[in-house]
Amino acid sequence: MIPWLQLDTAKVPDGPGELRLMRRGAEFSIMTGSTELMNSRLSGSEQALATTVCARLVGRARPQMLIGGLGMGFTLRAALAELGSDAGIVVAELVPAVVTWARGPMAEIFGDSLSDPRVTIREEDVGGLIRAARTAYDAILLDVDNGPDGLTRATNDRLYDTAGLGAARAALRPGGMLAVWSSGPDADFTRRLRKAGFGVEEVRVRANGKRGGARHIIWIATNPGAGQPRN
């Protein structure tokens, strides 16, 4: 068995710990403490975060998307594969080292996705971008933690509380979607989404994109347009 090698560490701003970039042969892992946040061999649910939303954006002219969390780029690359040349994607990554890893040791995984003309990388808190926007996005995709709680950074909770969800809804265009990835279900979060005025759908997907293995959750929360009811 090839041992894991630690390539680098990065402090999480306002967080209690650090991220660790690990490599074993061609496999990469990003961890915090003993918790694995992502692995290059398990990309199914992160890709589904993008493909599930993009399927609902078909027919929209010049769709604008905000992705919170670069990670290993699974969501970004899946979105690029689905969206046309008129789309725009802003990726907000709070930890600058993650962008450095994407351009360095994990460059082969990312390919040319970071240089795609549709993509803008912002090294800042996605929450700030959301709060500053008004009807700017057709979709906001959040994969900044292990779900709607602050595992790596307590202030991430502000994305998912009542005020944070209200800001997300204000940043979306009518019919726009907030999509949130989670390692597991959270009934309280579903209730908060509905209380914030979203129509809510919970999609269960496999971590590896195939049969078997862990199931993850994606919430698709839709900002109702004129005459559209909530569910």
N, C-alpha and C positions, 0 to 999 in steps of 0.2 A: 504494500500500500504506500503510495506517495504521500509524504507528510505535508501538512499545510505550512505555507510560508507567509509570514506577515510582511506585506510590502510597504505599508504606510499607515499612519493614524491621523485623525483630524478631529479637532475639538468642535463640538456642536455649539454654536452661539446660544447663550442663555440656557444651555443644557447641562445636566449633571455629569455626563460622561463623554465618551469619544466614539468615533467610528473607526473601525479597523478594516482595512482592505487586505484580504487573504487570497492566496493563490495556491492551487494544487494541480500541477500539470497545466492543462488548458482551462481549468475550472476556476472561477472567481467567486468570492463571497464577500459581502459587506456585513459586518456584525457590530453590535453594540453590547458590550459585556458578553454574556453567553448566548444572547439572542441573535439569530441570523435574520437580518432584514431582507436580504435578497441573495439569490444565487444564480449564476449564469446558466445553470442547467434547468432552472424552473422559471419559465417565463410566460407560461400560458395565461395566467390570470391577469398579469400586467398588460399583455398584448390585448386581452379581451376588454380591458378598461377602455382602450382606444377603439377597437373594432366595433364594440357594442354601441358606442356613441356615434362613430362615423356612419354606421348604417342608418342612423336616425337623422343624419345631416344631409343625406342625398337630396339633391335638388336645390340646396341653398347656394346662392351666389356668394362668392368670396367669403366662405366661412372663416371665422376667427376663433382660435382655440387657445386657452391658457392651460398649461400643464404645470402643476405644482409638484416638484421633485423630479430631478433628472435620473437618479439611480443608475441603473445599467443601460438606460435608453430603450428598454423594451417598448414602453408606451409610446415614446416619440417615434421610433422606427415604424411601429404598426400604424400610427396616425399618418405618417408620410406616405406609406404604401396605399392608404385608402383615400386620401384627400387629393384633389386636383391641384393644378399649378396655380390657381387663383387663391388658394388658402393661405392663411397666416397662422403661425404657431409661435407663441411665446412660452419659453420654458423657464420657470423660476427655480433656482437652486440656491438654497441658503448657505451651503457649505462649499466655499470655493474649491477646496481640495477635490471634491467629487467631480467637478468640471475638469480639473487637472488630471485626475485618474482617467477620465473619459478620453482625453487627448493623448494620454501617455500609455500606461500599462494595459488599459482596456481599449486602445484605439482600434484593434482588429474587430472587436465586438461592435463598436459604434459605426465603423465604416465611414461613409461620407455624410452621415446624418447631421452632424453639427455644422457642416459647411453648406447645407442645403439652403438656397435663397429664401425659402419659405420660413426658415427658423431664426428666431432671435433668442439668445441666451441671456438671462438676467440673473446676476449673482446677488439675489436679495430674497427677502421673505415674501412668499406668495400672498400672505395675508395683506401686506401693504399694497400690492398691486390690485388685489380684489377691492379693498376699501377705497382706492383712488379711482376706480372705474365706474362708469355709468352706462348701462346698456351697450357695453363694448364687445361682449363675447357671445358666440353661439354655444360654446361649451367651455366649462371649467372642469378639469380633471385633476383630482387630488390623490396623490400617493406619497404623502410626506411623512408617514409614520406607519405603525402596524394596524391602523384603523382610526376611528374617531375618538382617540384619547392620546394624551401626550406621553408616549413611551420614551422617545428620545429627547423631548423638549416640552416642558409643561405648557409653555405659551402656545403650542400647537392646539391646545384645547380651545383657544379663541376662534379657530377656524370653524369649530363644530358646535359652539354654543349658540344661543338664540341670536345674539348680535352678529356673530360671524355668518350665520346662515342668512340673516337679513341682508348683510353686505353682499353676499354671493348672489342673492336673488336680484339685488339692485344692479349688479355688474353684468347680469345676463340680459340678452335681448328677449322679447316675448317668444315663448316656445323654446328658449335656450335651456341647456341642461347642465346641472351640477352632477358630476359622477365621482363617487368616492370609493376607493379600494379599501378593503379590510380583510384581515386574516380570519375574522369570524363575525358572527351576527351580533347585533346590538339593538334590542327592541327600543331602548330609550332614544337612540339616535333616530330611528325611524319615526318615532312620535314627534321629535323636535323638527324634523324635516316637514312633516305635515302641518305642524303648528306654525311654521314659518311661511306656509302658503304654497309649498311645492306639491305637485303630484308625484307619488313615489312608487318605484318599482325596485324590487330586490332581485338581483340576478346572481345565481350561484354558479361558479365556474371552478374547474379543476386547476390546481397550481401548475401542473405539468401539461395542461391542455389536452390530456388524453383521459381514458378511463382509469379509475383507480387514483389513489393519492388523495392529498388533502383538498378540501373544498374551501374556496375563498368567496367573499361576498363583494358585489359591486352594487352600490345604490345608484340608480338613475333617477334624479330628482328634477322634474321639469317645471320651469317657470311658466305658468299658464299664460297663453296669449289671450287677446280679446275674444270673449265668447267661449274659451276653453275651460271646462270644469276641472277641478282637482279630483284626485282619487285617493 
